[in-house]
Amino acid sequence: MSKYVSEDGKVGVLVSPGYGGGWSTWDREEREENICFDWSVVKWVLEGMPDAKRFKLDTAERLDVYVGGMDNLEIKWVDIGTKFRIEQYDGHEYIQFEDDYKWETATIT
């Protein structure tokens, strides 16, 4: 089974746009996998977040994560192969794409 959910050449990426605890950015340095791709959570959001209390408890145990950021999760569909990162401000998560940046090059003149 794939660990990603994809549709039409895009991958489902989870972000929590509400303020407070984030989802993908919360304690990310301490986790091996980035939970922004978690297939079971993506499918749960696509299904309308049924049985939220039970699903959140099960997810907290399975992933060993804080699930406060699950309350308003959204799926952003990102083209396969696109470089991005999830940033946050006060728990409000948003996607930044590599092409959104002006990169400088170290040179000697």
Secondary structure, DSSP 8 states (H G I E B T S, - for coil): --SS-EETTEEEEEE--SSSS-SSSTTGGG-SS-GGG-HHHHHHHHTT-TTHHHHHHHHHHHHT---GGGGG-EEEEEETT--EEEEEETTEEEEEEGGGS--------
